């Protein structure tokens, strides 16, 4: 029974273990401390966005505007730092900015009941074009000295980013498992009408989840921006695809209602390791997208087949 509950997460974990074993045999230098540190840093922001995307997909929605939100929040972080906003104040500022962008999606999807794919596609273009018009495509430069790594130095700053990302993961995993708010997310994704009859307001849950998505994007953008001495205005390109892929590969059902953040963590690790692994074993890294696509298709096919088997089992029991 335990195996059945976690079979999708276990499948992703096994695939990841096989990848690590193969790379370890061919290129043991892949496991150097510096490379593992870079892997963790490069995927910390993806993990944060994927946490929010997991909750979005759990309620049966999608948000493909997160890459553009990430760019807006990144530029806002640099602009606020240049304007003299203290480093400690940047985090709540970025949370508010991200939450505000998420609230736009949440209001349109949750309260006006517009299709999330259409709404977030429109906002993907709107935020990106608005940012391009505002900045003229220029990067944010001449940042204050204490902006990079929060003024803590590279070594301590790197640890802070990784630990903060994992702490957020643990917090939301605990919330989804133990609090009524987490159970409401699963209930809305499983059957919104049944959730409503049970006293849960699906529109409120949807709005709140989109706000949380935006807030997590704001945090991710700040933690990523402080790694560099300049902030690019084109940050976050393709981030939405990485997040959705990690969530699906990690076992969250695309139609909502089922999934766990531990699977999302495995999905982020698996997809984030493929590119560097190809480089270390001497394979053209241009194969990365093709391999990731194959893994995503395999995950979706697995969802379909498992769902079909479950429906057949239920049909036999009720016959």
LINMO-V349508 format. One record per residue. OMEGA is omega in whole degrees, 0 to 359 (NA if undefined). Layout:
omega:OMEGA
omega:OMEGA
This chain:
omega:178
omega:181
omega:181
omega:181
omega:186
omega:188
omega:179
omega:177
omega:179
omega:178
omega:179
omega:180
omega:178
omega:178
omega:179
omega:179
omega:178
omega:178
omega:181
omega:180
omega:180
omega:180
omega:180
omega:179
omega:184
omega:185
omega:182
omega:180
omega:178
omega:184
omega:174
omega:181
omega:182
omega:181
omega:178
omega:177
omega:179
omega:178
omega:180
omega:181
omega:183
omega:184
omega:180
omega:180
omega:177
omega:179
omega:181
omega:179
omega:180
omega:175
omega:177
omega:180
omega:177
omega:180
omega:177
omega:182
omega:178
omega:178
omega:175
omega:180
omega:178
omega:177
omega:180
omega:177
omega:188
omega:178
omega:178
omega:175
omega:179
omega:179
omega:179
omega:181
omega:179
omega:179
omega:178
omega:178
omega:179
omega:181
omega:179
omega:179
omega:178
omega:180
omega:176
omega:178
omega:181
omega:182
omega:182
omega:181
omega:183
omega:183
omega:178
omega:177
omega:181
omega:176
omega:179
omega:180
omega:178
omega:180
omega:179
omega:177
omega:177
omega:180
omega:177
omega:177
omega:183
omega:180
omega:182
omega:182
omega:185
omega:187
omega:179
omega:175
omega:174
omega:180
omega:184
omega:180
omega:180
omega:181
omega:185
omega:173
omega:178
omega:180
omega:174
omega:180
omega:185
omega:181
omega:182
omega:180
omega:177
omega:178
omega:179
omega:179
omega:183
omega:185
omega:186
omega:181
omega:181
omega:178
omega:175
omega:183
omega:180
omega:178
omega:178
omega:186
omega:184
omega:177
omega:182
omega:181
omega:180
omega:180
omega:184
omega:187
omega:187
omega:185
omega:181
omega:179
omega:178
omega:178
omega:181
omega:181
omega:182
omega:181
omega:179
omega:180
omega:179
omega:178
omega:178
omega:178
omega:181
omega:181
omega:183
omega:176
omega:178
omega:180
omega:180
omega:185
omega:193
omega:184
omega:179
omega:178
omega:177
omega:179
omega:178
omega:178
omega:178
omega:182
omega:180
omega:180
omega:181
omega:180
omega:185
omega:181
omega:177
omega:177
omega:179
omega:179
omega:178
omega:177
omega:178
omega:180
omega:184
omega:181
omega:179
omega:179
omega:180
omega:179
omega:182
omega:181
omega:177
omega:176
omega:177
omega:177
omega:179
omega:179
omega:178
omega:175
omega:178
omega:178
omega:180
omega:181
omega:180
omega:181
omega:177
omega:184
omega:184
omega:178
omega:188
omega:181
omega:175
omega:180
omega:180
omega:179
omega:180
omega:181
omega:173
omega:179
omega:180
omega:182
omega:181
omega:179
omega:178
omega:183
omega:180
omega:180
omega:181
omega:181
omega:182
omega:179
omega:180
omega:172
omega:177
omega:183
omega:188
omega:179
omega:174
omega:173
omega:182
omega:179
omega:181
omega:182
omega:176
omega:176
omega:177
omega:177
omega:179
omega:179
omega:177
omega:180
omega:182
omega:183
omega:180
omega:182
omega:187
omega:182
omega:177
omega:180
omega:179
omega:179
omega:183
omega:181
omega:175
omega:177
omega:180
omega:182
omega:176
omega:176
omega:185
omega:183
omega:180
omega:180
omega:177
omega:178
omega:178
omega:179
omega:179
omega:178
omega:178
omega:179
omega:179
omega:177
omega:178
omega:177
omega:182
omega:183
omega:179
omega:178
omega:180
omega:178
omega:180
omega:179
omega:178
omega:179
omega:179
omega:180
omega:179
omega:182
omega:182
omega:182
omega:NA
